[in-house]
């Protein structure tokens, strides 16, 4: 996980990854690091030179805490952790520490939200959200997504409705309940989210026979469909026999919607599969003929039926292989558990 510092602040613990610090002026970056079996695997100065050995930290496991300071006339620009976690209080002597840049796609989300006047997530949660994007990119998932929204945030309601892929907004209809760090809950009668996404118009990766959608369900709905469309062909039901993806016929053999990250995918004109919350993909289910009509996609609505699920994350994408889906579930679970 990349951690970003500003001058003299506390920051939240993370695991592994690089710590990037940009600074001006001269002097040594110093700070007390409270650690949990942390291995510092790299320390670089302002010229990018490795000074780990010079500091006597090569192969050293920090058990409790350590002060780190650059040699005279230099300053530290990067610290990399190979394991463990850190939490501490940092100062810079003789210079100014300024925040480094986020991943470009996450920075674009923050820039969009700032321009719109939305309340951003807390600094610690921004790091978690950035890491989620990095993890999805590493697993080959990010580029498969047509739309992806993270409702579970401590940013405001408007930030929660941002489509992280398209940098646009979902629309909350009839005031679904927004709960910080959980998501949006329908009332079962009229409230829902409109993704403002029609796969026949907005689909890039999502196609008639290479398609997936799903949700992280925080609290399961008691009836009807936590995801659906204005047409007949897509719906996610608590009844296993009522599932559909790009098909107007119910396909027996799918798993019922449940809590956690789960959904459906279509891999051919005749086969669809359940995406399970344990990171596995269900077996082939005959679901034909495939059909993709003009339609809107919804959270907590299918046609004129409404649901009361509390949904934390929504996505629409192309289909996944087993490794990608397993990584997707693991990455999202890690984010939700960290809130």
HUTA-V166138 format. One record per run of one state. SS is the DSSP state (~ for helix, > for strand, _ for the rest). FROM is the first residue (numbers start at 1). LEN is the number of residues. If there is no record, write none. Layout:
SS&FROM&LEN  SS&FROM&LEN
//
This chain:
_&1&2  >&3&2  _&5&5  >&10&2  _&12&3  >&15&6  _&21&1  >&22&4  _&26&3  >&29&17  _&46&4  >&50&1  _&51&10  >&61&2  _&63&2  >&65&3  _&68&8  >&76&17  _&93&2  >&95&4  _&99&5  ~&104&13  _&117&6  ~&123&16  _&139&3  ~&142&3  >&145&6  _&151&6  ~&157&4  _&161&1  >&162&2  _&164&4  >&168&2  _&170&1  >&171&3  _&174&3  >&177&3  _&180&3  >&183&3  _&186&6  >&192&3  _&195&4  ~&199&4  _&203&4  >&207&1  _&208&2  >&210&10  _&220&5  >&225&5  _&230&5  >&235&3  _&238&2  ~&240&3  _&243&1  >&244&1  _&245&15  >&260&7  _&267&4  >&271&5  _&276&5  >&281&1  _&282&3  >&285&2  _&287&10  >&297&3  _&300&1  >&301&2  _&303&2  >&305&2  _&307&3  >&310&8  _&318&4  ~&322&17  _&339&1
//
